[in-house]
């Protein structure tokens, strides 16, 4: 077998939904076998109601801030989209991303549907920019936690979070000046010019953000900082509901590493792998195995109500369409 055929075979296996589903099932089975699931379920049976409701409330605020993180980029660029419309598609994206083992994810759903109104270039740019804003916010929270916990972390650990934050700020600078570079590509450079024309809708959108930084980028990053903060404090509050206490700074240092599992190609959305990494990192932070298991499960469960709400919105809209068509047909017949 040639190297080219081997690469093609590996790529087809990695891209196969059946391989991802099998990988997810194996990862979940390994997770269940390795953690203290019975103790986690016992802890769930004795949750403190007040702290639990507060944790869910903070998760709700995190979702609202995440919608704003994305929406301000579109609205600030001149697209007059209703917040209800943006929020409904965000929730429907969560339904796809969290409930079904599909590989397309939340971003693809929003890009396809909302892009019909804005154009796919500006829509994809808004998704990438919102992800960059959220990741930059995550890096800032992680850097703040690393500074607070500098006595427990070694110098390479603190340096890694500094580099993480610096890399995200550098990525923002490159994205914002990309259009200035693109327009200077000489036409005789055929390949570069072709690539430039292909990415033009994307780079033009970022150039627009640069023209209105406070109205677009500034608001998006601020919303990202709020969204990630609400998420961290939701997790910390839920630890109190488990009658334990885990600082937000522990989650700020743990979650960026655990979220890397979503890019593991053998598992759908990192299911099983992500939860296992969270347990390992929390146990290394001297959290009891049962509590670490319960907290890793809550990372997924905290978004489940909003994902289900997105599914209900989708079903309701699907049922409304045939009725609207029927009423339109009856109106047309009455007019005749």
C-alpha positions as a Python dict, from the first residue, in 0.01 Angstrom:
ca = {
    (1, 'X'): (0, 0, 0),
    (2, 'X'): (141, 339, -102),
    (3, 'X'): (174, 629, 140),
    (4, 'X'): (-92, 826, -51),
    (5, 'X'): (-344, 543, -18),
    (6, 'X'): (-262, 503, 349),
    (7, 'X'): (-323, 875, 410),
    (8, 'X'): (-650, 854, 218),
    (9, 'X'): (-761, 553, 422),
    (10, 'X'): (-674, 723, 753),
    (11, 'X'): (-855, 1043, 647),
    (12, 'X'): (-1168, 849, 548),
    (13, 'X'): (-1168, 658, 878),
    (14, 'X'): (-1125, 975, 1083),
    (15, 'X'): (-1403, 1147, 892),
    (16, 'X'): (-1643, 855, 924),
    (17, 'X'): (-1936, 918, 1163),
    (18, 'X'): (-1936, 549, 1254),
    (19, 'X'): (-1572, 570, 1366),
    (20, 'X'): (-1654, 877, 1578),
    (21, 'X'): (-1960, 708, 1725),
    (22, 'X'): (-1759, 395, 1808),
    (23, 'X'): (-1480, 608, 1954),
    (24, 'X'): (-1731, 798, 2167),
    (25, 'X'): (-1886, 476, 2299),
    (26, 'X'): (-1543, 337, 2387),
    (27, 'X'): (-1443, 666, 2554),
    (28, 'X'): (-1766, 674, 2757),
    (29, 'X'): (-1718, 308, 2858),
    (30, 'X'): (-1361, 381, 2969),
    (31, 'X'): (-1480, 692, 3154),
    (32, 'X'): (-1751, 499, 3342),
    (33, 'X'): (-1502, 222, 3430),
    (34, 'X'): (-1232, 462, 3554),
    (35, 'X'): (-1428, 714, 3764),
    (36, 'X'): (-1638, 689, 4078),
    (37, 'X'): (-1979, 709, 3912),
    (38, 'X'): (-2179, 561, 4205),
    (39, 'X'): (-2042, 827, 4442),
    (40, 'X'): (-2115, 1099, 4184),
    (41, 'X'): (-2476, 980, 4157),
    (42, 'X'): (-2506, 977, 4537),
    (43, 'X'): (-2384, 1337, 4543),
    (44, 'X'): (-2644, 1428, 4281),
    (45, 'X'): (-2907, 1278, 4508),
    (46, 'X'): (-2814, 1519, 4789),
    (47, 'X'): (-2768, 1847, 4599),
    (48, 'X'): (-2826, 2171, 4790),
    (49, 'X'): (-3126, 2324, 4604),
    (50, 'X'): (-3030, 2690, 4645),
    (51, 'X'): (-2676, 2650, 4512),
    (52, 'X'): (-2803, 2428, 4229),
    (53, 'X'): (-3054, 2690, 4112),
    (54, 'X'): (-2788, 2960, 4131),
    (55, 'X'): (-2549, 2746, 3924),
    (56, 'X'): (-2817, 2695, 3657),
    (57, 'X'): (-2895, 3067, 3665),
    (58, 'X'): (-2531, 3155, 3606),
    (59, 'X'): (-2519, 2904, 3320),
    (60, 'X'): (-2824, 3082, 3172),
    (61, 'X'): (-2642, 3415, 3187),
    (62, 'X'): (-2344, 3251, 3018),
    (63, 'X'): (-2566, 3141, 2727),
    (64, 'X'): (-2717, 3491, 2697),
    (65, 'X'): (-2370, 3647, 2695),
    (66, 'X'): (-2258, 3394, 2430),
    (67, 'X'): (-2545, 3499, 2204),
    (68, 'X'): (-2437, 3862, 2252),
    (69, 'X'): (-2073, 3769, 2182),
    (70, 'X'): (-2177, 3653, 1835),
    (71, 'X'): (-2471, 3885, 1769),
    (72, 'X'): (-2294, 4217, 1827),
    (73, 'X'): (-2056, 4135, 1542),
    (74, 'X'): (-2341, 4097, 1294),
    (75, 'X'): (-2554, 4384, 1425),
    (76, 'X'): (-2251, 4613, 1457),
    (77, 'X'): (-2167, 4542, 1093),
    (78, 'X'): (-2502, 4676, 974),
    (79, 'X'): (-2713, 4358, 968),
    (80, 'X'): (-3036, 4440, 1147),
    (81, 'X'): (-3113, 4096, 1285),
    (82, 'X'): (-3355, 4056, 1572),
    (83, 'X'): (-3207, 3927, 1899),
    (84, 'X'): (-3486, 3670, 1920),
    (85, 'X'): (-3387, 3538, 1576),
    (86, 'X'): (-3019, 3517, 1673),
    (87, 'X'): (-3100, 3357, 2010),
    (88, 'X'): (-3325, 3092, 1856),
    (89, 'X'): (-3057, 2986, 1609),
    (90, 'X'): (-2796, 2978, 1883),
    (91, 'X'): (-3019, 2744, 2087),
    (92, 'X'): (-3090, 2527, 1783),
    (93, 'X'): (-2717, 2507, 1723),
    (94, 'X'): (-2668, 2393, 2083),
    (95, 'X'): (-2926, 2121, 2021),
    (96, 'X'): (-2725, 1989, 1728),
    (97, 'X'): (-2393, 2025, 1909),
    (98, 'X'): (-2489, 1884, 2248),
    (99, 'X'): (-2769, 1635, 2190),
    (100, 'X'): (-2694, 1465, 1859),
    (101, 'X'): (-2356, 1305, 1776),
    (102, 'X'): (-2335, 1505, 1452),
    (103, 'X'): (-2004, 1636, 1331),
    (104, 'X'): (-2140, 1957, 1175),
    (105, 'X'): (-2187, 2132, 1509),
    (106, 'X'): (-2346, 2455, 1617),
    (107, 'X'): (-2137, 2682, 1395),
    (108, 'X'): (-2225, 2497, 1073),
    (109, 'X'): (-2598, 2516, 1148),
    (110, 'X'): (-2581, 2891, 1208),
    (111, 'X'): (-2355, 2947, 907),
    (112, 'X'): (-2598, 2773, 673),
    (113, 'X'): (-2921, 2924, 802),
    (114, 'X'): (-2832, 3276, 920),
    (115, 'X'): (-2590, 3307, 627),
    (116, 'X'): (-2893, 3310, 394),
    (117, 'X'): (-2970, 3659, 526),
    (118, 'X'): (-2622, 3801, 570),
    (119, 'X'): (-2420, 3619, 307),
    (120, 'X'): (-2199, 3329, 402),
    (121, 'X'): (-1873, 3528, 408),
    (122, 'X'): (-1979, 3778, 677),
    (123, 'X'): (-2159, 3500, 864),
    (124, 'X'): (-1855, 3273, 879),
    (125, 'X'): (-1641, 3573, 977),
    (126, 'X'): (-1877, 3649, 1267),
    (127, 'X'): (-1856, 3288, 1387),
    (128, 'X'): (-1477, 3283, 1368),
    (129, 'X'): (-1452, 3623, 1537),
    (130, 'X'): (-1689, 3518, 1817),
    (131, 'X'): (-1485, 3202, 1873),
    (132, 'X'): (-1169, 3413, 1883),
    (133, 'X'): (-1333, 3653, 2130),
    (134, 'X'): (-1440, 3364, 2351),
    (135, 'X'): (-1098, 3199, 2336),
    (136, 'X'): (-926, 3530, 2414),
    (137, 'X'): (-1157, 3572, 2713),
    (138, 'X'): (-1080, 3217, 2823),
    (139, 'X'): (-707, 3288, 2800),
    (140, 'X'): (-743, 3604, 3011),
    (141, 'X'): (-938, 3417, 3282),
    (142, 'X'): (-677, 3138, 3273),
    (143, 'X'): (-394, 3392, 3297),
    (144, 'X'): (-562, 3559, 3596),
    (145, 'X'): (-603, 3220, 3764),
    (146, 'X'): (-240, 3130, 3689),
    (147, 'X'): (-124, 3453, 3855),
    (148, 'X'): (-341, 3378, 4161),
    (149, 'X'): (-214, 3019, 4179),
    (150, 'X'): (147, 3098, 4088),
    (151, 'X'): (271, 2943, 4413),
    (152, 'X'): (115, 2608, 4316),
    (153, 'X'): (210, 2627, 3947),
    (154, 'X'): (567, 2597, 3825),
    (155, 'X'): (722, 2861, 3603),
    (156, 'X'): (660, 2667, 3275),
    (157, 'X'): (292, 2637, 3370),
    (158, 'X'): (248, 3012, 3419),
    (159, 'X'): (451, 3080, 3105),
    (160, 'X'): (223, 2852, 2902),
    (161, 'X'): (-86, 3056, 2996),
    (162, 'X'): (99, 3381, 2920),
    (163, 'X'): (188, 3245, 2575),
    (164, 'X'): (-171, 3128, 2527),
    (165, 'X'): (-304, 3481, 2590),
    (166, 'X'): (-33, 3638, 2372),
    (167, 'X'): (-106, 3395, 2087),
    (168, 'X'): (-476, 3484, 2089),
    (169, 'X'): (-401, 3858, 2082),
    (170, 'X'): (-160, 3797, 1796),
    (171, 'X'): (-429, 3603, 1608),
    (172, 'X'): (-665, 3900, 1643),
    (173, 'X'): (-402, 4139, 1503),
    (174, 'X'): (-337, 3912, 1202),
    (175, 'X'): (-709, 3875, 1130),
    (176, 'X'): (-769, 4250, 1144),
    (177, 'X'): (-485, 4337, 904),
    (178, 'X'): (-552, 4047, 664),
    (179, 'X'): (-750, 4266, 421),
    (180, 'X'): (-467, 4523, 409),
    (181, 'X'): (-232, 4243, 303),
    (182, 'X'): (-480, 4089, 58),
    (183, 'X'): (-531, 4406, -149),
    (184, 'X'): (-154, 4434, -195),
    (185, 'X'): (-117, 4089, -353),
    (186, 'X'): (3, 4146, -712),
    (187, 'X'): (-231, 4010, -981),
    (188, 'X'): (50, 3831, -1163),
    (189, 'X'): (91, 3606, -856),
    (190, 'X'): (-184, 3374, -974),
    (191, 'X'): (-208, 3132, -682),
    (192, 'X'): (-191, 3398, -409),
    (193, 'X'): (-438, 3618, -597),
    (194, 'X'): (-684, 3327, -635),
    (195, 'X'): (-661, 3253, -263),
    (196, 'X'): (-709, 3624, -192),
    (197, 'X'): (-1031, 3636, -396),
    (198, 'X'): (-1158, 3326, -216),
    (199, 'X'): (-1105, 3470, 136),
    (200, 'X'): (-1215, 3823, 40),
    (201, 'X'): (-1563, 3803, 205),
    (202, 'X'): (-1394, 3687, 524),
    (203, 'X'): (-1114, 3945, 530),
    (204, 'X'): (-1353, 4224, 428),
    (205, 'X'): (-1574, 4145, 727),
    (206, 'X'): (-1276, 4168, 963),
    (207, 'X'): (-1175, 4493, 796),
    (208, 'X'): (-1522, 4621, 881),
    (209, 'X'): (-1470, 4520, 1244),
    (210, 'X'): (-1146, 4719, 1242),
    (211, 'X'): (-1340, 5021, 1115),
    (212, 'X'): (-1583, 5002, 1410),
    (213, 'X'): (-1376, 4840, 1688),
    (214, 'X'): (-1583, 4947, 1989),
    (215, 'X'): (-1915, 4860, 1824),
    (216, 'X'): (-1802, 4513, 1714),
    (217, 'X'): (-1480, 4369, 1854),
    (218, 'X'): (-1488, 4550, 2187),
    (219, 'X'): (-1845, 4445, 2264),
    (220, 'X'): (-1782, 4088, 2148),
    (221, 'X'): (-1473, 4045, 2366),
    (222, 'X'): (-1654, 4203, 2663),
    (223, 'X'): (-1944, 3961, 2614),
    (224, 'X'): (-1695, 3674, 2584),
    (225, 'X'): (-1529, 3771, 2912),
    (226, 'X'): (-1872, 3781, 3078),
    (227, 'X'): (-1982, 3449, 2924),
    (228, 'X'): (-1669, 3264, 3034),
    (229, 'X'): (-1683, 3422, 3379),
    (230, 'X'): (-2046, 3319, 3428),
    (231, 'X'): (-1952, 2966, 3317),
    (232, 'X'): (-1661, 2942, 3562),
    (233, 'X'): (-1868, 3072, 3854),
    (234, 'X'): (-2151, 2838, 3758),
    (235, 'X'): (-1913, 2544, 3796),
    (236, 'X'): (-1775, 2681, 4124),
    (237, 'X'): (-2130, 2732, 4254),
    (238, 'X'): (-2229, 2378, 4158),
    (239, 'X'): (-1935, 2249, 4363),
    (240, 'X'): (-2104, 2417, 4662),
    (241, 'X'): (-2426, 2236, 4568),
    (242, 'X'): (-2222, 1915, 4598),
    (243, 'X'): (-2128, 2031, 4950),
    (244, 'X'): (-1769, 2087, 4842),
    (245, 'X'): (-1576, 2398, 4743),
    (246, 'X'): (-1375, 2427, 4423),
    (247, 'X'): (-1250, 2774, 4333),
    (248, 'X'): (-1328, 2929, 3995),
    (249, 'X'): (-953, 2951, 3939),
    (250, 'X'): (-925, 2571, 3935),
    (251, 'X'): (-1180, 2554, 3653),
    (252, 'X'): (-1014, 2845, 3472),
    (253, 'X'): (-692, 2640, 3456),
    (254, 'X'): (-863, 2306, 3391),
    (255, 'X'): (-1120, 2383, 3122),
    (256, 'X'): (-888, 2518, 2847),
    (257, 'X'): (-690, 2193, 2858),
    (258, 'X'): (-1002, 1973, 2874),
    (259, 'X'): (-1167, 2153, 2581),
    (260, 'X'): (-884, 2035, 2357),
    (261, 'X'): (-1060, 1697, 2366),
    (262, 'X'): (-1331, 1836, 2135),
    (263, 'X'): (-1071, 1824, 1856),
    (264, 'X'): (-997, 1452, 1907),
    (265, 'X'): (-1096, 1304, 1568),
    (266, 'X'): (-1202, 962, 1699),
    (267, 'X'): (-1479, 1094, 1924),
    (268, 'X'): (-1793, 1293, 1838),
    (269, 'X'): (-1744, 1637, 1996),
    (270, 'X'): (-1490, 1487, 2238),
    (271, 'X'): (-1760, 1297, 2429),
    (272, 'X'): (-1607, 1077, 2696),
    (273, 'X'): (-1254, 1204, 2636),
    (274, 'X'): (-1335, 1556, 2759),
    (275, 'X'): (-1505, 1432, 3077),
    (276, 'X'): (-1216, 1197, 3152),
    (277, 'X'): (-963, 1479, 3114),
    (278, 'X'): (-1163, 1701, 3349),
    (279, 'X'): (-1166, 1427, 3615),
    (280, 'X'): (-791, 1370, 3582),
    (281, 'X'): (-712, 1741, 3610),
    (282, 'X'): (-948, 1797, 3904),
    (283, 'X'): (-808, 1498, 4092),
    (284, 'X'): (-458, 1639, 4035),
    (285, 'X'): (-593, 1957, 4200),
    (286, 'X'): (-673, 1748, 4512),
    (287, 'X'): (-1047, 1715, 4442),
    (288, 'X'): (-1208, 1389, 4555),
    (289, 'X'): (-1273, 1144, 4271),
    (290, 'X'): (-1650, 1133, 4329),
    (291, 'X'): (-1677, 1513, 4334),
    (292, 'X'): (-1454, 1543, 4027),
    (293, 'X'): (-1677, 1294, 3844),
    (294, 'X'): (-1994, 1485, 3938),
    (295, 'X'): (-1841, 1815, 3824),
    (296, 'X'): (-1727, 1669, 3491),
    (297, 'X'): (-2082, 1550, 3425),
    (298, 'X'): (-2221, 1894, 3509),
    (299, 'X'): (-2001, 2051, 3240),
    (300, 'X'): (-2228, 1878, 2987),
    (301, 'X'): (-2550, 1884, 3187),
    (302, 'X'): (-2545, 2262, 3245),
    (303, 'X'): (-2610, 2323, 2874),
    (304, 'X'): (-2856, 2039, 2825),
    (305, 'X'): (-3169, 2242, 2920),
    (306, 'X'): (-3081, 2508, 2664),
    (307, 'X'): (-3003, 2246, 2399),
    (308, 'X'): (-3343, 2083, 2462),
    (309, 'X'): (-3505, 2426, 2442),
    (310, 'X'): (-3340, 2473, 2104),
    (311, 'X'): (-3482, 2137, 1995),
    (312, 'X'): (-3831, 2243, 2105),
    (313, 'X'): (-3797, 2570, 1912),
    (314, 'X'): (-3695, 2374, 1602),
    (315, 'X'): (-3990, 2133, 1633),
    (316, 'X'): (-4234, 2420, 1693),
    (317, 'X'): (-4109, 2605, 1383),
    (318, 'X'): (-4134, 2289, 1171),
    (319, 'X'): (-4495, 2241, 1278),
    (320, 'X'): (-4578, 2606, 1213),
    (321, 'X'): (-4457, 2599, 851),
    (322, 'X'): (-4718, 2352, 715),
    (323, 'X'): (-4994, 2553, 887),
    (324, 'X'): (-4865, 2876, 733),
    (325, 'X'): (-4859, 2714, 388),
    (326, 'X'): (-5210, 2576, 438),
    (327, 'X'): (-5343, 2918, 541),
    (328, 'X'): (-5171, 3077, 240),
    (329, 'X'): (-5332, 2819, 5),
    (330, 'X'): (-5676, 2879, 160),
    (331, 'X'): (-5626, 3254, 120),
    (332, 'X'): (-5532, 3210, -246),
    (333, 'X'): (-5838, 2992, -310),
    (334, 'X'): (-6062, 3246, -135),
    (335, 'X'): (-5919, 3518, -358),
    (336, 'X'): (-6009, 3318, -666),
}
